[in-house]
Amino acid sequence: METVLPSQTCSESFQLDKDSTVRERRRVLMLAHEFPPQGGGGVYRTLRFVRYLGEFGWTPVVITTASPPNTNGEELLSDLPPETTVVRVRPWSVPKMLRRLRGAPNIGRAASTQGRERDVDGSQVTNGSTVGGETKRSLLKRLRRTVRCSLELSCCTPDEKIWWGVPAVTRGLRTIRKFRCDVIYSTGPPHSSHLIGAMLKRLTGLPLVLDFRDPWSEDPWMMGDVNPWGRRLLPWIERRALVAADRVVLNTARLHEAFMRRYPDLSDKFLTITNGYDPAILEDLGECVSKNSDSFGTSPARFCHTGGLYGPRDPSTLIAVIADLIAEGRELCFHQIGSGTHCSTAKKIADERGIASHVLIDGFMPHEEMLARARECDFGVIVQPNTQTQVPGKLFEMLALRKPILALTGDGATADIIRKYNVGVVAAPHDRALIRHAVVTLLERCQEFEESPGWTAALRDFNGRTLTESLSTILNEFIAKN
């Protein structure tokens, strides 16, 4: 059920404890459900910490899942320092019955048509048996929903990833003893990782640091009909985790402020370490050349969005604005790198408006190749609606590439960064007039944004190595106290 995949073998890692030189380095147990060879946006923050903590005297020991590799994940393994130990556990599976209940058709659908007849004029009449049929159908539907909600409450609270909890706690105890870890660190989402960290602290007495990459109980993108009963418990569960923690790291100032308002009695635990960019990508990109650099030719102004288009991230209004501007004689195009449900919508709008040659939709690709293509574009695009406290990781890579940014977002943490450093324009995600004005502003003031002094300040403030040093300072506090 459990595998260990360290950079060196497990026996070699254990032997290192006998070397006094190595033992002088402190060790942090890091609980990260998503970790290479898993890819995705949630991986990069943790990977940066693991990559640079060694420079500040800390050796990470990572506990993660034994999930198969996914998009772009395997290439990230090469970024791990050789002294990093990665312990992989196999999570228990969510019951198949729950998934069947979620995806099954409504019970009684066929029965709902029974007893219906048409009069000679075409109007619908219902005989006596239909009332009973409709009542039966309603009762069955309510019963089905009750069963589903009960299973979700017991199996998916606080989230579906809770099923890696038991093996992670078991393996975590053994790992802490084996490597003599000094501090426990957990990162979420999934926020069930924080409960694992709280349990390990209870069992070992080690200090605990919780790292929130996104909100938890007040997540604005939470699915509306999934686990409604369990969601009511999230504020209580969140508080229990915060009480157990010694420090709570929030990744935006807005999220920090939100936690301060909700938990004023715990405010002394909260601090901010933002997301950032990996300074090594600037060196890597010097050698990376896009394999498709002439997709659009050289003349159009290129707007590029990297990452998935799903949920509220809908670029339809932007595509319509681009079509309007092309019809007026402006040369511009849109490049999407990444998949998602809205990719087909963007392509459909482009076909209907006759601008298919100006809209390129690419699927996921290796991270370096994606950055190389984004580097060739003129402007970066952020689509981040309905999130006051969150900043997408792609924003920091655009800062590293020094690409003026079109941010389709409301007032919040993302807009704060764009405006503070004067590196782009902000527009409401679905306001056609404002988006048009923002696009035209970028086109006409491109050189002004490119020469903004804010780039230097942003590259300094969001340097991943510097942010990791901030985390090491927190970890060092516990060593000093002990």
C-alpha positions, 0 to 999 in steps of 0.5 A, spaced: 500 500 500 505 504 500 512 506 496 518 510 498 521 514 492 527 518 495 532 521 490 537 516 494 534 509 496 531 509 503 536 505 506 541 510 504 537 516 507 537 512 513 544 512 513 545 519 513 542 520 520 549 517 522 553 523 519 553 528 523 555 533 518 548 532 514 544 531 521 546 538 522 541 540 517 534 540 520 528 536 517 521 538 515 515 533 514 511 536 508 504 533 507 502 535 499 497 531 496 499 533 489 507 533 488 511 531 482 510 526 477 503 529 479 502 536 475 498 542 475 497 549 478 497 546 485 504 543 485 509 549 483 508 553 490 510 546 494 516 544 489 519 551 489 519 551 497 522 544 496 527 546 491 530 552 495 529 550 502 536 546 502 539 553 501 537 555 508 539 549 512 532 545 511 532 538 508 524 537 506 521 530 507 515 529 502 509 525 504 504 525 498 500 520 494 502 514 489 498 517 484 500 516 476 503 521 473 499 526 469 500 532 465 507 535 465 508 532 472 514 527 470 518 533 467 518 536 474 521 531 477 528 533 475 527 540 479 527 536 486 534 536 489 538 530 490 537 530 498 530 530 497 526 524 500 519 523 497 514 518 501 508 516 497 502 512 500 496 509 496 490 513 498 483 509 499 478 509 494 472 513 494 466 508 494 463 507 487 456 507 490 457 515 491 460 516 484 454 512 481 449 516 485 452 522 482 451 520 475 445 516 475 439 518 471 433 521 476 430 515 479 422 515 476 424 518 470 420 513 466 415 513 471 413 520 470 410 519 463 406 514 465 398 516 466 399 522 461 394 522 455 392 528 450 385 530 449 383 531 442 385 538 441 392 536 443 392 539 451 395 534 456 390 531 461 392 527 467 388 521 470 388 519 477 394 515 477 399 520 475 398 524 481 400 518 485 406 517 480 408 524 481 408 523 488 412 516 488 417 520 483 418 525 488 419 521 494 424 517 490 428 523 488 428 525 495 430 519 498 436 518 492 438 525 494 438 523 502 442 517 500 447 521 496 448 527 501 449 522 507 454 518 503 458 525 501 457 527 508 461 521 511 466 519 505 467 526 502 468 531 508 472 535 508 473 533 501 474 527 497 481 527 498 480 525 505 481 518 503 489 518 503 488 520 511 489 514 514 495 511 510 498 518 510 498 519 518 501 512 519 506 513 514 507 520 517 509 517 524 514 512 521 517 517 517 518 522 523 521 517 527 526 515 522 528 521 519 527 525 526 523 531 523 523 537 526 517 541 524 510 538 520 508 542 514 501 541 510 499 545 504 492 545 501 487 544 497 486 539 498 485 541 505 484 535 508 492 535 508 491 540 514 487 535 518 493 530 517 498 535 519 493 536 525 493 529 527 500 528 526 502 534 531 497 531 536 501 524 536 508 527 536 508 534 539 511 537 533 510 544 531 505 545 525 505 550 519 499 550 515 499 553 508 493 555 504 494 556 497 486 557 496 480 559 501 477 553 505 470 554 508 469 560 504 471 558 497 468 562 492 468 556 486 466 551 491 461 546 487 454 548 489 450 541 489 456 537 492 456 535 499 451 540 501 451 537 508 458 537 509 460 544 507 456 546 513 461 543 517 467 546 514 467 552 518 468 548 524 473 543 521 477 549 519 477 552 526 479 546 529 485 545 524 487 553 525 487 552 533 492 546 532 496 550 528 502 554 530 503 558 524 498 559 518 501 561 512 496 565 507 498 566 500 495 573 499 494 579 503 486 579 501 486 572 504 490 574 510 485 579 511 479 574 511 482 570 516 483 575 520 476 578 520 473 570 521 478 568 527 480 575 530 482 570 536 487 566 532 490 572 529 497 572 532 498 565 528 497 568 521 502 571 516 502 572 508 507 568 503 505 570 496 506 565 490 511 567 486 515 565 480 521 560 480 527 564 478 530 558 474 525 559 469 529 565 466 535 561 465 531 555 462 528 559 457 534 562 455 535 555 452 528 553 450 525 555 443 518 554 441 517 548 436 511 552 433 513 560 433 510 562 427 503 559 428 500 566 427 506 569 423 509 576 425 504 581 425 498 580 429 498 582 437 498 576 440 494 575 447 496 568 450 492 565 456 496 559 459 492 554 463 485 551 464 479 554 461 473 551 466 468 553 471 467 561 471 474 562 467 470 563 460 473 567 455 467 568 450 466 575 451 474 576 450 473 572 443 467 576 441 471 583 443 477 580 439 472 579 433 469 586 433 476 589 433 479 585 427 472 587 423 475 594 424 481 592 421 486 591 427 491 585 427 490 581 433 489 574 435 488 569 441 492 563 443 490 558 448 495 553 451 491 548 456 484 544 456 478 546 459 470 546 457 470 553 455 476 551 449 470 548 445 466 555 446 472 559 444 473 555 438 465 555 436 465 563 437 471 564 433 468 560 427 461 563 427 465 570 427 470 568 421 476 569 425 478 561 426 485 563 423 486 568 429 484 563 435 489 558 436 487 552 441 493 548 444 492 543 449 497 542 455 504 541 453 511 541 457 511 547 462 518 549 458 514 549 452 508 553 454 513 558 457 517 559 451 510 560 447 508 565 452 514 568 451 513 569 444 506 573 445 505 580 446 500 580 452 498 575 457 491 574 459 488 572 466 481 570 467 479 570 474 472 572 476 469 571 483 475 571 487 477 576 491 482 573 495 486 568 490 491 570 485 492 564 479 500 562 479 500 564 471 500 571 473 507 570 476 510 567 470 507 573 466 511 577 471 517 573 470 516 574 462 515 581 463 509 581 459 503 586 459 497 583 462 490 583 461 486 581 467 479 579 466 477 580 474 473 584 479 476 587 485 481 583 489 488 580 490 489 579 482 487 586 481 491 589 486 498 586 483 496 589 476 495 596 479 500 596 484 506 594 479 502 598 473 504 592 469 497 591 465 490 593 465 484 590 469 477 589 466 470 586 469 470 579 466 464 579 462 463 587 461 464 587 453 465 595 453 470 595 459 474 589 456 474 592 449 477 599 452 482 594 456 485 591 450 485 597 446 489 601 452 494 595 451 495 596 444 496 603 444 500 603 450 504 597 449 511 600 450 509 604 456 507 598 460 513 594 457 518 600 460 514 600 467 519 600 473 514 596 476 517 590 473 523 590 477 519 591 483 515 585 482 521 581 480 524 582 487 517 581 491 515 575 487 522 571 487 521 564 489 528 563 492 526 569 497 519 567 498 522 560 500 527 564 505 521 567 508 518 560 510 525 558 512 525 564 517 518 561 520 521 554 521 527 557 524 522 560 530 520 553 532 528 551 533 529 557 537 524 556 541 526 548 542 
